[in-house]
């Protein structure tokens, strides 16, 4: 009898355990089904933006590698189905000649996409980047994202077509654009020969005019990556670039890598000419001729300039802008005559294909300046923006002319900043550097970290022209040694204001 009871008890335990396992398996299946059901529907744009805002608010940064696969897939779907894949070993950003291993990795990545998406590659589904180890693909299925995240040789996945973060007009913006002329207060410039060429008030704050006794930038070529240079400003085109006391041997060249299209696979290049006004102002600040037209002169008025229309405005929120900037970086990186690259553009988080291209240009010995950030309608309050956050770039911001190192009204600051340039009057008084405007015989005011960056690039050209055999590190060290806080670095303003005269002596 005891044996019978014992057997019954053991049977009840086994049945109970079996039922519990079945219930647990049932619950797990139900949970998995719920997850799969949830993941069959992408997040809305407001839901994606809420996750971005949460990261920016709590950590000060945002990176697509930190989101869930479902969030990443949702952003791909909401971003014209464009997935940008960085492939290769960790840190293998570029390869001028692809090894067999890289070729195999790329082939495997594309095969995974084709198998999951059910298509064969063509110009509308797969686009390889030159030099950098990046490929853009069309993706619709969540399983593609999941499998790629588990694939060896995938460095990052980014929804590079997602352009809906705090923007309007279908993801397009006009941040930093201005083609209008301003009345320039005569108190905001001085004049020099020939024929009253105008020197911005902030040049004197950095002893730039005194530095011209030692160097004017001759023989140095600056690469400008921005919105291009206006075809309607003769002083920044052709023979006008050689006007007045500027050298007859110097040159300006203009290229375009920005594609104006809603289709990511389009090749509708928008040409080399500025349509925004921002790039024209940066070109003026760096290298406008010492003209005989009574117009503003640039810091390095004898330097050469290679200008790229790589973006529509200063905010890199569009796929074609991101691709245009990376392409411009690669092309400038490959030019032996270009020593300096200036970028008064950026975004609030890192963009993989641009990051890879910056590293490529840096590997070619280029001295790369990037704006620390000038507030737009939604970037106010953010710290230093990308790509100024990269160790391969030199980050610049603007301060006022007061004694306490206060940043200019719209400028960003932080530990990533390397240098500062005076951009406005103390207590936010209405004063900014005057520059050439979009059209002939017109001027306007513009400032922020954009002009601060262009000014610094011009000063670097003065130094490099004085020491043409120097390396990038030697030029950069000279800039540091001329700055106010050197050898110390301020937590918000880097080495501080540069003294151009001291830098060229």
FENSUL-V825940 format. One record per backbone hydrogen bond with DSSP energy under -1.0 kcal/mol. CO is the residue of the C=O (numbers start at 1). NH is the residue of the N-H. Records with the same first field share a line. If there is no record, write none. Layout:
CO: NH  NH
This chain:
1: 5
2: 6
3: 7
4: 8
5: 9
6: 10
7: 11
8: 12
9: 13
10: 14
11: 15
12: 16
13: 17
14: 18
15: 19
16: 20
17: 21
18: 22
19: 23
20: 24
21: 25
22: 26
23: 27
24: 28
25: 29
26: 30
27: 31
28: 32
29: 33
30: 34
31: 35
32: 36
33: 37
34: 38
35: 39
38: 41
44: 48
45: 49
46: 50
47: 51
48: 52
49: 53
50: 54
51: 55
52: 56
53: 57
54: 58
55: 59
63: 66
64: 67
68: 72
69: 73
70: 74
71: 75
72: 76
73: 77
74: 78
76: 81
79: 82
81: 139
83: 137
84: 158
85: 135
86: 155  156
89: 92
91: 93
93: 133
99: 103
100: 104
101: 105
102: 106
103: 107
104: 108
105: 109
106: 110
107: 111
108: 112
109: 113
110: 114
111: 115
112: 116
113: 117
114: 118
122: 125  126
125: 138
127: 136
130: 132
131: 95
132: 134
133: 87
134: 129
135: 85
136: 127
137: 83
142: 146
143: 147
144: 148
145: 149
148: 151
151: 154
153: 88
156: 86
158: 84  160
159: 162
169: 172
174: 177
175: 314
185: 188
186: 189
188: 201
190: 199
192: 197
197: 192
198: 297
199: 190
200: 203
203: 206  208
206: 500
207: 211
208: 212
210: 213
211: 214  215
216: 302
217: 220
220: 304
221: 339  340
222: 306
223: 342
224: 308
226: 310  311
232: 440
233: 236
234: 237
237: 240
238: 241
239: 242
240: 243
243: 246
251: 305
253: 307
255: 309
258: 270
259: 261
263: 266
267: 269
268: 260
276: 178
277: 281
278: 282
279: 283
280: 284
281: 285
282: 286
283: 287
284: 288
285: 299
286: 300
288: 298
289: 291
290: 245
295: 198
300: 303
304: 222
305: 253
306: 224
307: 255
308: 226  310
309: 257  258
314: 346
315: 317
318: 322
319: 323
320: 324
321: 325
322: 326
323: 327
324: 328
325: 329
326: 330
327: 331
328: 332
329: 333
330: 334
332: 335
339: 367
340: 223
341: 369
342: 225
343: 371
346: 316
347: 386
351: 355
352: 356
353: 357
354: 358
355: 359
356: 360
357: 361
358: 362
359: 363
361: 366
362: 365
367: 341
368: 394
369: 343
370: 396
372: 385
373: 412
379: 382
386: 347
387: 390
390: 393
394: 370
395: 418  419
396: 372
397: 421
398: 408
399: 423
406: 400
408: 411
410: 375
414: 417
418: 495
419: 397
421: 399
424: 401
429: 431
433: 446
435: 444
439: 442
442: 437
443: 182
444: 435
447: 451
448: 452
449: 453
450: 454
451: 455
452: 456
453: 457
454: 458
455: 459
456: 460
457: 461
458: 462
459: 463
460: 464
461: 465
462: 466
463: 467
467: 470
471: 475
472: 476
473: 477
474: 478
475: 479
476: 480
477: 481
478: 482
480: 483
485: 488
490: 494
492: 414
493: 496
494: 490
495: 485
496: 420
497: 484
499: 503
500: 504
